[in-house]
Amino acid sequence: MVDLTANKEWDASEIAPKPEMFSELIARHTGPVVVLNLLKFKPDAVDGRTGAEAFAAYGAAASELVRAHGGEVVWSGKPVAALMGNTSDAWDLVSLMRYPSAGALAEMTSSLEYKAAHHDRELGIERTTVIACAELPALEP
């Protein structure tokens, strides 16, 4: 069982994983989970890098951890236009990550390796929305 209390010191952060959110997800959903990440970078990461550069360092480490926990990067890309919705919600990067279960995702984000990599994420991200999704069967034409 994953120790979800391991992330309690991150409670002050708007960007860090929240143990109670993972507990709720694990209780409600037992199958694979696809995580939608919407990311807006800081112009400056305060350590001499841009926010995008700091996030890229996080991304390199996190991609390895995703794979080590049975997950995969499904897709990532740079938004080019908001066609509907609030254009003030402009994002710099969108990605989809698939995990075999919510438990695998929680285990990854509770690991010491993830916490070490997360520092660069904190430095690079101005704001984010992260949504866990259940996959549905493909729609038939």
C-alpha positions as CSV (number, residue, x, y, z in Angstrom):
1,M,0.0,0.0,0.0
2,V,1.2,3.5,-0.8
3,D,1.9,5.8,2.1
4,L,0.0,8.9,0.9
5,T,1.0,10.8,4.0
6,A,4.5,11.0,2.6
7,N,3.5,14.2,0.7
8,K,2.0,16.1,3.6
9,E,4.9,18.6,3.7
10,W,3.8,19.7,0.2
11,D,0.5,21.0,1.5
12,A,1.5,24.7,1.1
13,S,2.1,24.2,-2.6
14,E,-0.5,24.7,-5.3
15,I,1.5,22.5,-7.6
16,A,2.5,19.6,-5.4
17,P,0.4,16.4,-5.3
18,K,-2.2,16.2,-2.5
19,P,-2.5,12.9,-0.6
20,E,-6.3,13.3,-0.1
21,M,-6.8,13.7,-3.8
22,F,-5.0,10.5,-4.5
23,S,-6.9,8.7,-1.7
24,E,-10.2,9.8,-3.2
25,L,-9.1,8.7,-6.7
26,I,-7.9,5.3,-5.6
27,A,-11.2,4.7,-3.7
28,R,-13.4,5.7,-6.8
29,H,-11.4,4.3,-9.7
30,T,-9.6,0.9,-10.0
31,G,-8.7,0.8,-13.7
32,P,-6.0,2.6,-15.7
33,V,-5.9,6.4,-15.5
34,V,-4.9,9.0,-18.1
35,V,-3.7,12.3,-16.6
36,L,-4.2,15.5,-18.5
37,N,-1.6,18.1,-17.7
38,L,-2.2,21.8,-18.6
39,L,0.9,23.8,-17.9
40,K,1.8,27.5,-17.9
41,F,5.5,28.2,-17.3
42,K,7.0,31.0,-15.3
43,P,9.1,33.5,-17.4
44,D,12.0,33.0,-14.9
45,A,12.7,30.1,-12.6
46,V,14.7,32.3,-10.2
47,D,17.8,30.1,-10.6
48,G,19.1,31.4,-14.0
49,R,16.8,29.2,-16.1
50,T,13.5,29.9,-17.7
51,G,10.4,28.2,-16.4
52,A,10.4,26.0,-19.5
53,E,14.0,25.0,-18.9
54,A,13.3,24.1,-15.3
55,F,10.3,22.1,-16.3
56,A,12.3,20.3,-19.0
57,A,14.7,19.1,-16.3
58,Y,11.8,17.8,-14.3
59,G,10.2,16.2,-17.4
60,A,13.4,14.2,-18.2
61,A,13.4,12.7,-14.7
62,A,9.7,12.3,-14.4
63,S,9.4,10.5,-17.7
64,E,11.8,7.8,-16.4
65,L,9.7,7.5,-13.2
66,V,6.5,7.2,-15.2
67,R,7.9,4.3,-17.1
68,A,9.3,2.7,-14.0
69,H,5.8,2.7,-12.5
70,G,4.2,1.1,-15.6
71,G,3.1,4.3,-17.2
72,E,3.7,6.0,-20.5
73,V,3.7,9.4,-22.1
74,V,0.8,9.2,-24.5
75,W,1.1,12.6,-26.1
76,S,2.5,16.1,-25.5
77,G,2.3,19.3,-27.4
78,K,2.2,23.1,-27.5
79,P,-1.2,24.7,-27.8
80,V,-1.4,27.0,-30.8
81,A,-4.9,28.6,-30.4
82,A,-7.8,28.6,-28.0
83,L,-10.8,27.9,-30.2
84,M,-13.4,27.9,-27.5
85,G,-13.4,28.8,-23.8
86,N,-11.6,31.5,-21.9
87,T,-8.5,32.6,-23.8
88,S,-7.0,33.9,-20.5
89,D,-6.4,30.2,-19.8
90,A,-3.6,30.1,-22.4
91,W,-1.2,27.1,-21.7
92,D,2.4,26.5,-22.8
93,L,2.3,22.7,-22.7
94,V,-0.4,20.0,-22.7
95,S,0.4,16.4,-22.0
96,L,-1.4,13.1,-21.5
97,M,0.2,10.4,-19.3
98,R,-1.3,6.9,-18.9
99,Y,-0.8,4.9,-15.7
100,P,-1.9,1.3,-15.1
101,S,-3.8,2.5,-12.0
102,A,-4.3,5.4,-9.7
103,G,-2.2,3.5,-7.1
104,A,0.7,3.4,-9.5
105,L,0.4,7.2,-10.0
106,A,0.2,7.8,-6.2
107,E,3.2,5.5,-5.6
108,M,5.3,7.4,-8.2
109,T,4.4,10.8,-6.7
110,S,5.2,9.6,-3.2
111,S,8.7,8.3,-4.2
112,L,11.9,10.1,-3.0
113,E,13.0,10.2,-6.7
114,Y,9.8,12.1,-7.6
115,K,10.2,14.5,-4.8
116,A,13.7,15.3,-5.8
117,A,12.6,15.9,-9.4
118,H,9.6,17.9,-8.4
119,H,11.8,20.8,-7.2
120,D,12.4,21.7,-10.9
121,R,8.6,21.5,-11.6
122,E,7.9,23.9,-8.7
123,L,10.5,26.3,-10.1
124,G,9.2,26.2,-13.6
125,I,5.4,26.2,-13.3
126,E,3.4,29.3,-12.9
127,R,0.1,27.5,-12.8
128,T,-1.3,24.1,-13.8
129,T,-4.4,22.0,-14.0
130,V,-4.0,18.3,-13.7
131,I,-7.0,16.1,-14.4
132,A,-7.2,12.3,-13.8
133,C,-9.4,10.7,-16.5
134,A,-11.0,7.2,-16.9
135,E,-10.7,5.9,-20.5
136,L,-14.0,5.2,-22.3
137,P,-14.5,2.9,-25.2
138,A,-14.0,4.4,-28.6
139,L,-17.2,6.0,-30.1
140,E,-18.6,4.1,-33.0
141,P,-19.4,6.0,-36.2
